[in-house]
């Protein structure tokens, strides 16, 4: 079971992984998706903008989570997940984006879903 605890460590299956490490992993996924979209001439500006918003929400969450009380931390994670959901939907709807770009957006989306589940379960 995972939860947002006083130190905001991800607790799952008896192992702890610092939240900063989990956010760094999500950062890498979003950066890869952003880079792929930047070089994908057929990807729409809308998809790029939506993934850019996902990136902004991650920056906001990373800045706020270390000092946020549990309720505020949960709200930041949910907001971040919603941005990831929007990015996934935009990627699925973009007829021009390459399969690789879409896959990288989907991986970033999956990473926030897993993080949210680990932080809010239990």
C-alpha positions as CSV (number, residue, x, y, z in Angstrom):
1,X,0.0,0.0,0.0
2,X,1.2,3.5,-0.8
3,X,0.4,6.8,0.7
4,X,1.5,10.4,1.0
5,X,3.2,10.4,4.3
6,X,4.9,13.1,6.4
7,X,8.1,12.8,4.4
8,X,6.3,12.3,1.1
9,X,8.1,9.0,0.5
10,X,6.4,6.5,-1.8
11,X,5.7,3.4,0.3
12,X,4.9,0.4,-1.7
13,X,5.4,-3.3,-0.9
14,X,7.5,-2.5,2.1
15,X,10.0,-0.5,0.1
16,X,10.4,3.3,0.2
17,X,11.5,5.4,-2.8
18,X,11.8,9.1,-2.2
19,X,9.2,11.2,-3.9
20,X,12.0,13.3,-5.6
21,X,13.2,10.1,-7.4
22,X,9.7,9.3,-8.6
23,X,9.2,12.9,-9.8
24,X,12.6,12.7,-11.6
25,X,11.5,9.6,-13.4
26,X,8.3,11.4,-14.5
27,X,10.4,14.4,-15.6
28,X,12.5,12.1,-17.8
29,X,9.4,10.7,-19.4
30,X,7.9,14.1,-20.1
31,X,11.3,15.4,-21.4
32,X,11.5,12.5,-23.8
33,X,7.9,13.1,-25.0
34,X,8.6,16.8,-25.4
35,X,11.8,16.1,-27.4
36,X,10.0,13.6,-29.7
37,X,7.3,16.1,-30.4
38,X,9.8,18.9,-31.1
39,X,11.3,16.8,-33.8
40,X,8.0,15.4,-35.1
41,X,7.1,17.8,-37.8
42,X,3.6,16.2,-38.3
43,X,2.6,16.5,-34.6
44,X,0.0,19.2,-34.0
45,X,0.7,22.4,-32.1
46,X,-2.2,21.5,-29.9
47,X,-0.5,18.3,-28.8
48,X,2.7,20.2,-28.2
49,X,0.8,22.7,-26.1
50,X,-1.0,20.1,-24.0
51,X,2.2,18.2,-23.3
52,X,3.8,21.6,-22.4
53,X,1.0,22.1,-19.9
54,X,1.7,18.6,-18.4
55,X,5.3,19.8,-18.1
56,X,4.2,22.9,-16.2
57,X,2.0,20.9,-13.8
58,X,5.0,18.7,-13.0
59,X,7.1,21.7,-12.2
60,X,4.4,23.1,-10.0
61,X,4.0,19.7,-8.2
62,X,7.7,19.3,-7.8
63,X,8.0,22.7,-6.2
64,X,5.0,22.4,-3.9
65,X,5.1,18.7,-2.8
66,X,8.0,18.8,-0.4
67,X,6.3,21.3,1.9
68,X,2.7,20.6,1.2
69,X,0.4,19.1,3.8
70,X,-1.1,15.7,2.7
71,X,-4.4,17.2,1.4
72,X,-2.6,19.8,-0.7
73,X,-0.1,17.2,-1.9
74,X,-2.9,15.0,-3.0
75,X,-4.5,17.9,-4.9
76,X,-1.2,18.6,-6.7
77,X,-0.9,14.9,-7.7
78,X,-4.5,14.8,-9.0
79,X,-3.9,18.0,-11.0
80,X,-0.8,16.5,-12.5
81,X,-2.6,13.3,-13.4
82,X,-5.4,15.3,-15.1
83,X,-2.7,17.1,-17.2
84,X,-1.3,13.7,-18.1
85,X,-4.8,12.4,-19.0
86,X,-5.2,15.4,-21.3
87,X,-1.9,14.8,-22.9
88,X,-2.8,11.1,-23.6
89,X,-6.1,12.1,-25.1
90,X,-4.5,14.8,-27.3
91,X,-1.8,12.3,-28.5
92,X,-4.5,9.7,-29.3
93,X,-6.5,12.3,-31.3
94,X,-3.5,13.7,-33.2
95,X,-3.6,12.1,-36.6
96,X,-0.2,13.5,-37.6
97,X,1.9,12.6,-34.6
98,X,4.2,9.7,-35.1
99,X,3.7,6.4,-33.3
100,X,6.9,7.0,-31.3
101,X,5.7,10.4,-30.2
102,X,2.4,9.0,-29.1
103,X,4.1,6.1,-27.3
104,X,6.3,8.5,-25.3
105,X,3.3,10.7,-24.3
106,X,1.6,7.5,-23.2
107,X,4.6,6.4,-21.1
108,X,4.6,9.8,-19.3
109,X,0.9,9.4,-18.7
110,X,1.4,5.9,-17.3
111,X,4.1,7.2,-15.0
112,X,1.9,9.7,-13.4
113,X,-1.0,7.2,-13.0
114,X,1.3,4.8,-11.2
115,X,2.7,7.6,-9.0
116,X,-0.8,8.8,-8.1
117,X,-1.9,5.2,-7.3
118,X,1.1,4.7,-5.1
119,X,0.6,8.0,-3.3
120,X,-3.1,7.8,-2.7
121,X,-3.7,4.1,-2.2
122,X,-4.6,3.1,1.3
